[in-house]
Amino acid sequence: MVRTRITGAALAALAVLAVGGAAVTVPSAAARDDAPTAAHKPRGPVVIGHRGASGYRPEHTLAAYELAARMGADYIEPDLVPTKDGQLVARHENEIGGTTDVAAKPEFAARKTTKVVDGAAVTGWFTEDFTLAELKTLRAKERIPDTRPRNTLYDGRYGIPTLQEVIDLSRRLSRELGREIGVYPETKHPTYFQDAGLALEPRLVDVLNRNGLNRRGAKVYVQSFEVANLKALKKQLRVPLVQLVNSSGAPYDFVKAGDKRTYDDLVTPDGLREIRTYAAGVGAAKDRVIPRDAQGFLQAPTSLVRDAHVRGLIVHAWTFRNENAFQPADFRTSTDPAAYGRAFDEYARFYATGLDGVFADHPDTAAEARAAR
């Protein structure tokens, strides 16, 4: 028998997966150029401030992002949509009637319209119909005031930030807090904006390049619910990419192209192997990690986290919120949807699955639950 000595460096670059009794050697996450580096790996699972600390302030505002970082978030998450003049701004959707005071602005009344976004008719006001200067005249408001009435106290206080302003904020907070605050942008409706002549990807790459963030080791993830744009970004970005996977449905670029695959297909072993060819992780709806029954009670965990890890992928799950309206039935404390449920119990169940990170509307709760592990 010939014995071959494998160095520590070689071991770090290989992971051995047993498949059908045979040993198959595959690249480990550490061996991949786009793998998350030490900068991406704090103490335990990462905490991502979902749209900022959106449980406490109107979402996608600088105030929400700053509060998230001060509450312990490792990353702040701006969803990106473009303006008419091609600037990237942070809004959960390009329709802004529900998150700004645009409906109260008579000068913009005529801009209300109906558009088809990812196959669904949407009526309202859209960022791509406004210049950045016009959007800067608007003020943010709470998106779900019935569930978060206290957040309405802050309606009208904050504007709509650009991606550059979010990056500038992350750098200031990194200096003040003595720890690096990362950014975790999502490209929203990429096929829709490509068809509209306002492709998000070149603008995102440009902003990251100008800020010195398109490099291995930068504390940045880029995420998308679609597949084709992530595959294209793989050729241009050196930061880790994350394939978002909804609890149902299919990536819209698949739908438009007539591809019959769904999100269910993406989380099969074959689907995960394909994701690993262009992304470093999966951003999974939390029901993909621990499903609920028809009454809303948690069931046994799926194999998603284990299956992803075996294939060198990290898993970040979304979205964790403290209110009863969003809690599993196991942990609701009353019938009041706005009252807090037993969120620490929910985190304990999910952290036990081996998740690598969570998107949280209440980052302080996520961080404290992590510390208690």
Secondary structure, 3 states (H helix, E strand, C coil): CCCCCCCHHHHHCEEEEEECCEEEEEECHHHCCCCCCHHHCCCCCEEEECCCCCCCCCCCCHHHHHHHHHCCCCEECCEEEECCCCCEEECCCCECCCCECHHHCHHHHHHCEEEEECCEEEEECEHHHCCHHHHCCCCECCCCCCCCHHHHHHCCCCCCCEHHHHHHHHHHHHHHHCCCCEECCEECCHHHHHHCCCCHHHHHHHHHHHCCCCCCCCCECEEECCCHHHHHHHCCCCCCEEEEECCCCCCHHHHHHCCCCCHHHHCCHHHHHHHCCCCCEEEEEHHHCCCECCCCCECCCCCHHHHHHHCCCEEEEEEECCECCCCCHHHCCCCCCCCECCHHHHHHHHHCCCCCEEEECCHHHHHHHHHCC
